[in-house]
Amino acid sequence: MSHTVYISDVIDAPVDAVWSVMRDFNGMTTYHPGIVQSEMEDGATGLTIGGVRRLTLGPDAFVRERLLMVDDLAHAFTYCIIEGTMPVRDYYAGVRLSRVTEGERTYAEWWADFEMVGDADRAHWIHHVGHNVFGAGFRAVAARLGAA
């Protein structure tokens, strides 16, 4: 299946270690340099299916995202953006981690499908999400685990 944005990487750390960093939907501030603040709404936790987090991305930038699925056996989760300052709609995304047995590494995938709103530059936003969100997230997880 082809996604609007698809980034993959190999992280030199075991899948369970990478999952322990990425699993908590409210934990992005512990590793991602682009997230100023993350706050779950209405008493939800970072593992509450249907829970909404508000990510502060900068002084005037935010997204509110709903957790759709967490699968500990598959090391995967999916979510959608329900509101925010990014010029997108129908934004659905997911992360999946797979064990690389040679060297105890992790094959990491992060994808998103979305439509642009108005006259927003599609190529710019695809690059931004892929490089500055997904790619930066994987690099930051690797650095946190000493695998960079």
C-alpha positions in Angstrom: 0.0 0.0 0.0 1.3 3.4 -0.9 1.0 6.2 1.8 1.1 10.0 1.4 4.2 9.9 3.6 6.2 6.8 4.5 9.5 6.8 6.4 11.4 3.7 7.5 14.6 3.3 9.4 16.7 0.7 11.2 17.4 1.6 14.9 20.4 -0.2 16.5 18.4 -1.2 19.6 16.1 -4.1 20.4 12.5 -3.7 19.4 11.3 -3.9 23.0 13.5 -1.0 23.9 12.3 1.1 21.0 8.7 0.2 21.8 9.2 1.2 25.5 10.1 4.7 24.3 7.4 5.1 21.6 4.5 3.2 23.1 3.1 5.9 25.4 1.0 8.2 23.2 1.6 11.0 25.6 5.4 10.4 25.8 6.7 12.3 22.7 8.2 15.1 24.8 10.6 12.5 26.3 12.3 12.0 22.9 11.0 14.2 20.1 12.8 17.6 19.7 9.8 19.2 17.9 7.3 18.7 20.7 7.1 21.5 23.2 4.4 20.0 25.3 2.0 17.0 25.2 -1.1 16.8 27.3 -3.9 14.2 27.4 -7.4 15.5 27.6 -10.3 14.5 29.8 -8.3 12.2 32.2 -7.1 9.9 29.4 -3.7 8.3 29.6 -1.2 7.7 26.9 -2.7 4.2 26.4 -6.4 5.1 26.4 -7.9 4.1 23.1 -9.9 7.1 21.9 -7.9 9.4 24.1 -6.9 12.8 22.7 -3.6 14.4 23.1 -2.8 18.1 22.4 0.8 18.5 21.1 2.2 22.0 21.3 4.6 22.4 18.4 5.5 26.1 18.9 4.1 29.4 20.0 1.2 29.3 17.6 1.3 25.7 16.3 -0.5 22.7 17.8 -2.3 19.4 16.8 -4.9 17.5 18.7 -4.7 13.8 17.9 -6.8 10.8 18.8 -5.3 7.4 19.6 -7.1 4.8 17.5 -5.2 1.5 18.3 -2.3 0.2 20.3 -1.0 -3.4 19.7 1.7 -4.5 22.0 2.3 -7.8 20.2 2.7 -6.1 16.8 4.5 -3.1 18.4 2.2 -0.8 16.5 -0.2 2.1 17.1 -2.4 4.3 14.9 -3.8 7.8 15.4 -5.5 10.6 13.6 -5.4 14.4 13.7 -8.8 15.9 14.7 -7.7 19.6 14.9 -4.6 21.7 14.5 -2.7 24.4 12.7 -1.3 22.1 9.9 -3.2 22.6 6.6 -4.4 18.9 6.4 -7.6 17.0 6.7 -8.4 13.3 7.0 -5.0 12.7 8.5 -4.5 9.1 9.7 -1.0 7.8 10.7 0.7 4.9 12.3 3.9 3.5 13.7 5.0 -0.2 13.4 8.2 -1.7 14.8 9.6 -5.0 13.7 12.4 -7.1 15.2 15.6 -7.4 13.1 17.1 -10.6 14.5 20.6 -9.9 13.0 22.2 -7.7 15.6 19.0 -7.2 17.7 18.0 -4.1 15.8 14.6 -2.6 15.0 13.0 -1.9 11.6 10.8 1.1 12.2 8.0 2.4 10.0 6.0 5.6 10.3 3.3 6.5 7.8 0.5 9.0 7.2 -2.3 9.6 4.8 -3.9 13.0 4.4 -5.3 15.6 2.1 -4.3 19.2 1.9 -6.5 22.1 2.8 -6.8 25.1 0.6 -3.7 26.0 -1.5 -1.2 24.6 0.9 2.0 23.3 -0.7 1.6 19.5 -0.7 5.2 18.7 -1.5 6.4 21.0 1.4 4.1 19.3 3.9 5.0 15.8 2.8 8.7 16.6 3.2 8.0 18.4 6.5 6.1 15.5 8.0 8.5 12.9 6.7 11.7 14.6 7.6 10.9 16.9 10.6 8.3 14.7 12.3 8.8 11.0 11.5 12.5 11.0 10.6 13.4 13.3 13.5 11.4 11.1 15.8 13.3 7.9 14.8 16.6 9.7 15.1 15.7 11.0 18.5 14.6 7.6 19.8 17.9 6.1 18.6 19.8 8.9 20.3 17.9 8.4 23.6 18.7 4.7 23.5 22.4 5.4 22.7 22.0 3.8 19.3 22.7 6.9 17.2 
